[in-house]
Amino acid sequence: MGKNGQAYLVGAISAIGGFLFGYDTGVMSSILEMDYWKAYFHNPGPTGVGVIVSLLTAGCFVGSLFAGWLADRFSRKRTIMTACVVFCLGAAIQCGSRNRAMLIVGRFIAGLGVGCLSMTVPVFQSEIAPAHIRGRLVSLQQWAITWGLLVAFWIDYGCHFIKSDASWRLPIGIQIVPALILFVSMIFMPYSPRWLVDNDRVEEAHKVLARLRSGGNMNDTEVVEELEEIKEAVRIDRETAVRSYLELLRFPIRRRVILGVLIQILQQLTGINVIMYYASTIFKQSGLSGDNASLLAQGINGVVNMLATIPAILWIDRWGRRKTLMFGSLGCGVTYFIQAVATGATQNKVVNADGSVDLNLPTGPSYLVIVMMYLFVISFAMTWGPIGWIYPSEIFPMRIRSKANSITTASNWLFNFIIGLVAPILIKKITWGLDLIFAIIMFAAIGIIYVFFPETKNRNLEDMEVIFTGSAWAYKDRKRIAEYDNAQHHNIDTKESV
Ligand code: BGC
C-alpha cells in the first residue's frame, strides 16, 4: 500500500455513506411504477406519491442540521455509526410497511440517517486527507452516490419481474446490508485527528496521523509538522472564538457560510435532480416512445453519471475548484440552451380527449435532446457533483466546521426538496422554458464563481484562514494570496538552508 494507502482506505470506507445516500434517493422512483406496490398502497395519487418521495428529503434536511452538533460532541466517527443505525431502522420500517403511514415514517427516519451521513462523511474525509489529495478523497463520496443511484435503478429493474410484494420490499430492505457494512467497518476506522486535537487527545491524534501518513512512524517530519499545525490552529481558535452557531453570522466566518450555502444551492440549481428524479418523463416528452426505451435511457444515464465522476476523482486536485466549476457551469449552460432551442423549435401540442394538453416532439430531434442531456450529466458529474461537497468541507476552521457544514448541507437538501416539488409542474407547464431558466442560472454561475470563490486546492485546512480573510472579491485577492505563498516558500527555503 502506498504512502497514502491508509488515508484512501479510510476515505473509501466512509464513502459507503454516499452509497446509502444515492441508493435511498434513487430506489423509490421505479418502485412507484410497480404494480404490486401500487396495489398494496391502494394506488396513491400525485399528492400521496409526492409525500412519500419528499419525506426522505425532509428527513435529510433535519438529519443534516442535527449532525453538526453530534459530530462535534461525539466525534465524526461515532456520528457516522449512529447514522447507520438510524438508517437501518428507517429502511426496516419501510421494508416491513403495513400501510402508508409506516412507509412515510420509515422514509423520514431513513432520511435522518442519510442527511446526517451527507454532512459528516465529507467533513470526516477532508479531515483525514493530506491536502494534496483532499479533493480526491471527498470525490469518493460523490462517486459512491452515483453508484448508489445506479445500483438502486438496476435492482429495481431486476425486482420488477418478481410477482409478489417482494418486488418492492426487497429493493428497500437490501440497503440495510451496506449500512451494516459501513457500521462494522467504522469500528476499525480512526477518529479524525483534528477532532482528537480539539478534544485534547493529542497523543491519539499523533498516532492516527502517523497511521494515515507514514505507516505508523510517529517521528516522520510531515506527521510532526502537521500535528503542530493542527495544535496551533486549535490554540488560536480557542483564544479568539466563541463556539456557537452565532459565530456563523459574524466576520470572518460569515463570508464562508455564504459561499458554502451558495455553492450547495447552485449545485441543486444545476437541475441535476430534475433528471435524476424525472428522467423517464423527460425522455417521453422528448419523443422517446415506449416504456422500455425510456427505462433504458434512464439506466444509461446512471452509468454516464458514475463514469463521468472518475475524471474528477483523478484530477480535481490538479484542476482546482474555481476553473472546474466555471467549466462545468459553461457545459451545463450550453447543453441546457441547446435543449431549450431544440425542444422549442420542434414542439407540437397534442390536445387530449379530456381537454388536457400534452407537449410532444417528433422523433427526429429527440435524439439531440437526449445527447444534450447526457452531456449535461457529464458536465455535472465532473464538476458540480463533487465540488458541491468538497468546497464546504474544506473552507471552515475546526471550531465551526461541522456546525457550518450542517447549515450548508441543509441548504442542499432544502433546494433538493423544492426542485423535486416544482420541477414536475414546470416540466409540464413550460417545458423548454425550464431548460432556459437553468441555462441562465448556469451562465450566471460562471460569473459568481469567478468573482467570489477563492481557490482552495492543495491548501492545508489550517491555511484557509489566510485565503478567506482578504477581500470578498476573490478575483482581486489573488495577488495577495500569491504574495503570501511566495513568503511561505521563502520561509521554508530559509528554514531548509539553515
Ligand atoms: C447531489 C444530489 C444528486 C447527485 C447526482 C449529488 O452531489 O447532491 O442531489 O442527486 O449528486 O449524482
Residues whose N, C-alpha, C, O or C-beta is under 5 A from the ligand:
A	BS01	BGC	T146 M276 G385
